[in-house]
Amino acid sequence: MRGPIAPPQVPIAMSRADAFDDLVRDSADRLERKWPQLARVEFVVQEVPPARSAEDDDWGGLWGDGPDTVPLGRYTAARDGRPDRIIVYRRPIELRSRTRDDRALLVHEVVVEQVAELLGLAPESIDPRYGQD
């Protein structure tokens, strides 16, 4: 598991993981301008979601409706001194996107969906362009 997103790297030394972190950071920063309460939210990138288990129902539907669904992100509420957290899963998103632009769009949609869950709003309320591309 990777921790919170690190500061931007020098572009020449940027790995795929660092570039992905930048996409998540850019999306979070863009939303934070409209929703200042997101400044207290921790945005985290993990390589893959945890393995599916019998306790998945306790995870608030992390694994979705079908047996073959793989989550792209997850919101966890603050607890035990840890802030609200939005987790974005890098590998499943990379596998679903062919270009950097596709990846940026998908990352933003995942972040919007998780912020919407956090704030109890529809994704379209968080970003009016959600789902239009």
N, C-alpha and C positions, 0 to 999 in steps of 0.2 A: 504494500500500500504506500502510495506517495502521499506526502503531507500537503499542506496548503500550497497554493501556487506561489512560486518564487518570483522575484523581480525579473523584468525582461532581460534577456541575454543579448550579447553582441551577435548580430545576424550571421556573421561568418562562422561562428562556432555553434550555431543553433542546430540541435537535433530535432528529429520528428516529434519527440515528446515535448521539447521546449516550444516548438512551433504550435503544438496543440494547446499547451498551457496558455500561450499568447491569445489564441482564439477564445478560450474560456474567459480570460481576463478582459479582453476587449468587449465581449458580450456583457459581462458583469458590469464593467465600467459604464457602458452605454445605458444599461438599465438603471444603474444607480443615480444617474443624473435626473431621471424622472421619479425614482423611488428612493429617496435618501436613506430610508430605513434599512436598505440593503448593505449599508456600510458596516453593519454589525454582523452580517452573514459571512460565514467562512465558505469560500468556493474551493473545492478540492477536486483534483483529477486522480482517478484510479485507473489502472490498466484494464481491469475486467471486473464485472460484478462478482460478489461472493457466490460460491457454489450453491446451487438450488438444493434445498433440504425440506424435510417434513415440516419445519417451523416457518416456511415461507408465508403462511397466512398471518403470522404474527408480525411480518415485515410490512404490513400495509399494502399488500398486492405488488410487491417489488417485481415479481416475475410476470405480471400481466395475466391475460385471460387464457392464452393457449399454452400447451406443453412445450412448444418450440420458441416461445418469445424470449428475447434477451433484453433486459432493460438497458437503456442508453444513459439514464441518469436517475437520481434519487434525492429526495429531500428528507432530512432527519431533523426533528425538532430539538431545540436546546434542552440540555439536561446535564446534571452533575457538573455544573460550571462550564460546560462546553456550549458555544453559541449555536444558533441554527446553522445547519450545514447543507450545502447543495453539492452533491457529488456527480461528476460527469465521468462516464466510462469511456476511455480513449479507444480501445481496440474495437468494440462493437460499432462505434461511430466511424472509425477509419475503414472498416470493412463495408460499410454502407455508402461510402462517398468515394467518388472517383477522382475529383479534382480538389484543389485547395478551396476554391469557391464553394463547391458542394459541401465540403467539410465545414466551412465557416457558417454556411446557412443552417446545416443540421445542428451544429453546436449551439447556435443561437436559439433555434427552436427548442432544443432540450433545456437550455437554461431558462427560457421564457416559461416553459411548461412547469419546471420545478419552482420558479419564483411565483407563478400563479397558484400552485398548491400551497406554498408558504403563506401567501397573502390572502388566500381564500377567494381568489378572483378568477375570471376566465382568462385564458392566455391572450385573447384579443384585447382585453383591458390592459394588459401589461405592455403589449406591443401591437398596435393596430395593424401592422404588416404581417403578423403571425399567420402562417399557412397560405400566404398569397403567392409564394414562389414555387 
